[in-house]
Amino acid sequence: MIIRLYTGEDGQAHFEDLNMPAGEAETVALKSGEAMTFLSFPDGTFSDWHTGPQRQYVIVLSGQMEIGIGDGTKRMLNPGDILQVEDLTGQGHTTRSVGNRSSVSVPLAD
């Protein structure tokens, strides 16, 4: 599953479910000069309202990641799920780790 997290015209974060690529391979442009970052968070780690630091994929490797947006909606991402972060302005979102979570962030070209 790929979930796009973006800022709407109302300044609030919104979710959009995206289809997984249908072909055998799909190339995605990465941000030049940037590196993938592996992160680990203990169970219960909570990040209050924040925006994404850049356009990026966040791929959950273990544990779960709960994303909350301004209208009260929450989405739970499981291992293998991908969050396409594009909410670079506005109120942003919250993040909570369920279980000991590890993830990787991959910077995307603008």
LINURLIN-V875752 format. One record per pair of residues at least 24 apart in sequence whose ideal C-beta (glycine too) atoms are under 7 Angstrom apart, sorted by the first residue. I is the first residue (numbers start at 1). J is the second residue. D is the distance in whole Angstrom. If there is no record, write none. Layout:
# LINURLIN-V875752
<<I/J/D> <I/J/D>>
This chain:
# LINURLIN-V875752
<<1/81/5> <2/82/5> <2/84/6> <3/75/6> <3/77/7> <3/83/5> <3/84/7> <4/84/4> <4/86/6> <5/67/7> <5/83/6> <5/84/7> <5/85/5> <5/86/6> <5/87/5> <5/93/6> <6/86/4> <6/87/6> <7/87/5> <7/88/7> <7/89/5> <7/90/4> <11/90/4> <11/91/6> <12/69/7> <12/70/4> <12/71/7> <12/90/6> <12/91/6> <13/69/4> <13/70/6> <13/87/4> <13/90/7> <13/91/6> <13/92/6> <13/93/5> <14/69/7> <15/69/7> <15/73/7> <15/75/6> <18/84/7> <28/108/7> <29/108/7> <29/109/4> <30/106/7> <30/107/6> <30/108/6> <30/109/6> <31/107/4> <31/108/6> <31/109/5> <34/107/4> <36/104/5> <36/105/7> <36/106/5> <37/104/7> <37/105/5> <38/102/7> <38/104/5> <39/102/7> <39/103/5> <39/105/7> <40/102/5> <41/97/4> <41/101/5> <42/97/7> <42/100/6> <43/97/6> <43/98/7> <43/99/5> <43/100/6> <44/97/7> <45/97/4> <46/96/5> <47/94/6> <47/95/4> <48/94/6> <49/91/6> <49/92/5> <49/94/6> <50/92/5> <51/87/6> <51/88/5> <51/89/6> <51/90/7> <51/92/4> <52/85/4> <52/86/7> <52/87/5> <52/88/5> <54/107/6> <55/85/7> <55/86/6> <55/108/4> <55/110/6> <56/85/5> <56/105/5> <56/106/6> <56/107/5> <56/108/6> <57/82/5> <57/83/7> <57/84/6> <57/105/7> <57/106/4> <57/108/6> <58/83/4> <58/85/6> <58/103/5> <58/105/5> <59/103/6> <59/104/5> <59/106/7> <60/101/7> <60/103/5> <61/102/4> <61/103/6> <61/104/6> <62/100/7> <62/101/7> <62/102/5> <63/97/6> <63/98/6> <63/99/4> <63/100/5> <63/101/3> <63/102/7> <64/98/4> <64/99/6> <64/101/7> <65/95/6> <65/97/6> <65/101/6> <65/103/7> <66/96/4> <66/98/6> <67/93/5> <67/95/6> <68/93/6> <68/94/4> <69/93/5>>
